[in-house]
């Protein structure tokens, strides 16, 4: 089932609505069930009518034959009590004889009082028959035929027929359920086969969303679904080409700016070193110029790195001591290694990218978070988490996702940066199959958490 929430936080219709494959399977199953029930019902009704008619006809014929035997015996003045003994005994049947107001019976299965009241009045030479329920609960058929000096009645039990019909009903019910199961299985298979290209599209879309712009889907032989897959591949090709063009443009611009910018920065720093020989007004201008040129240089380098992430070099996985690497990052920035706390695990990751991630988070804490408070490491069975806490104003919840976009800066942060550091962090973390998030720090500022799901070495 799909589980989505609407803007109001309530579950939408897709929360409980089953998937298309399940609905196709259910539809196939219901069609098979309805068809099976129709066939089974018709079969059961026809069989019941046929078997009941056969049973009634058989009972009537037997009763007519037995009545002739009884009539002949009575005509020969045979004692009524001995007449019934001359009849062949059959399982499920009982012979009764009414002579001079007295009932004689071959057995005691059915009492004369159980017989329908109208049966004797309707007795006819060709037999009058009625169905009734005995005191035992069995369905019986009674046939009444007038004979010499009385009325002959023969009853037949329908219990065996009822059992046969019940068994037939259960067989047909099981067959109907089996038809439902088989239909559902066929529908499931057909639905999955039909949705297989759409599943491939979903997988391809997720891969592109995760940054794999080379993702493509196979084009099947079906002309309609194949057209969809072909259109998706063309769209993915266009997106990849557009992004590649933008990256090439950014890289070219950044590269072209580096040479003149290096010259400008060198000249500005030369002037800065000679500012003691200049008037105060020119000194302040040179100081501002150097600061802006350095900021411009950092921005150009960051732009160049953003354009090259994912294409500049493959991820080089090594087993590293991340605590030692974090200490190096802190020392390079003139910070105390005592700021690092927590576990000291080894992790299989790319050391160059890991150092860049931690370095950018530390720089962000120092530049925009007023000061860095702590870098903590937590190791678990699923990987390692690195948390960088600062003492700044924190990040509003509405900016928790946007802050990782290029050139996005919080309103309460120092506006001296270009807003590319966290974007670089996000891209580098994505290449390492991790994730990064920001939350409220227990120290009052912001906490940036990077999770590396790679196996701990």
Protein Blocks (a to p, Z undefined) as FASTA:
>chain_A
ZZdddfkopacfklmmccfklmmmmmmmmmmmmmmmmmmmmmmmmmmmmmmmmmmmmmmm
mmmmmmmmmmmmmmnopafklmmmmpccdehiacdddeehiacdfblkbgfklpcfklmm
mgcfkopadddddfkopacdddddddehiacdddddfklmmmmmmmmmmmmmmmmmmmmm
mmmmmmmmmmmmmmmmmmmmmmmmmmmmnopakbccdddfblklmmmmmmmmmmmmmmmm
mmmmmmmmmmmmmmmmmmmmmmmmmmmmmmmmmmmmpcfklmmmmmmmmmmmmmmmmmmm
mmmmmmmgojlpccddddddfklmmmmmmmmnopafklpgcjdddddddfklmmmmmmmm
mmmmmmmnopafbdcddddfkbccdddddfbebjafklmmmmmpghiacfkbcfkbgolm
mmmmmmmmmmnopacdddddfkopacdddddfbdcZZ
